[in-house]
Amino acid sequence: MVYSIFQMDVTCGAYFVFLNRRRDRMKVLYWDGDGLALWYKRLEKGSFPLPKGTDFLERRQFFMLLEGVVPQSVQKRYKVS
């Protein structure tokens, strides 16, 4: 699925996040250096908020998604290059 949809190599170091339709279950697939690792998180109540209009998450957005933080209006103060 990673190769066909994202057209990326699973060993590139990225975290691949998959949500179910109800967005109450999340799987995170990543390369651990010597094999693939899979995290699974299931919410008892509610759903994971998903940023609109993007297929890729930044590190900050990923951690907010894991914690269930719903960003109302998140703006970066500066861009690190």
C-alpha positions as CSV (number, residue, x, y, z in Angstrom):
1,M,0.0,0.0,0.0
2,V,2.9,2.4,0.8
3,Y,4.5,1.7,-2.6
4,S,1.3,2.0,-4.6
5,I,-0.4,5.0,-2.9
6,F,2.4,7.1,-1.5
7,Q,5.0,6.0,-4.1
8,M,7.6,6.0,-1.4
9,D,10.0,3.5,0.0
10,V,8.9,2.2,3.4
11,T,12.5,2.2,4.6
12,C,12.8,6.0,4.0
13,G,12.3,6.9,7.7
14,A,8.8,8.4,7.3
15,Y,5.9,7.4,9.5
16,F,2.8,6.2,7.6
17,V,-0.4,6.9,9.4
18,F,-3.6,5.0,8.5
19,L,-7.1,5.8,9.9
20,N,-10.3,3.9,9.6
21,R,-13.4,5.5,8.2
22,R,-14.7,6.5,11.7
23,R,-11.3,7.8,12.6
24,D,-11.4,6.1,16.0
25,R,-8.5,3.7,15.2
26,M,-5.0,4.5,14.0
27,K,-2.2,2.4,12.7
28,V,1.3,3.9,12.3
29,L,3.8,2.0,10.1
30,Y,7.5,2.8,10.2
31,W,10.9,1.3,9.5
32,D,12.8,0.5,12.8
33,G,16.2,0.0,11.3
34,D,16.0,-3.8,11.1
35,G,12.4,-4.3,10.3
36,L,8.9,-2.8,10.2
37,A,7.2,-1.7,13.3
38,L,3.4,-1.1,13.7
39,W,1.7,1.0,16.4
40,Y,-2.0,0.7,16.9
41,K,-4.2,3.1,18.9
42,R,-7.9,2.8,19.5
43,L,-10.0,5.5,21.1
44,E,-12.8,4.7,23.5
45,K,-14.7,7.9,22.7
46,G,-14.5,10.4,19.9
47,S,-12.3,10.4,16.8
48,F,-8.9,11.6,15.7
49,P,-9.0,15.1,14.2
50,L,-7.6,15.2,10.7
51,P,-6.1,18.4,9.2
52,K,-7.9,19.2,6.1
53,G,-6.4,19.6,2.7
54,T,-3.2,17.6,3.2
55,D,-2.0,14.1,2.7
56,F,1.2,14.7,4.7
57,L,1.6,15.6,8.3
58,E,4.5,17.5,9.9
59,R,6.0,16.3,13.1
60,R,4.0,18.8,15.2
61,Q,0.7,17.8,13.5
62,F,1.4,14.1,14.0
63,F,1.9,14.5,17.7
64,M,-1.2,16.7,18.0
65,L,-3.1,14.0,16.2
66,L,-1.9,11.3,18.6
67,E,-2.9,13.5,21.6
68,G,-6.3,14.3,20.2
69,V,-5.6,18.1,20.0
70,V,-8.0,19.8,17.7
71,P,-6.2,22.8,16.1
72,Q,-8.6,25.7,15.5
73,S,-6.2,28.0,13.8
74,V,-2.6,26.9,14.0
75,Q,-0.1,29.2,12.4
76,K,3.7,28.9,12.4
77,R,5.6,31.8,13.9
78,Y,8.6,31.2,11.7
79,K,9.9,28.6,9.2
80,V,13.0,26.6,10.0
81,S,15.1,25.9,6.9
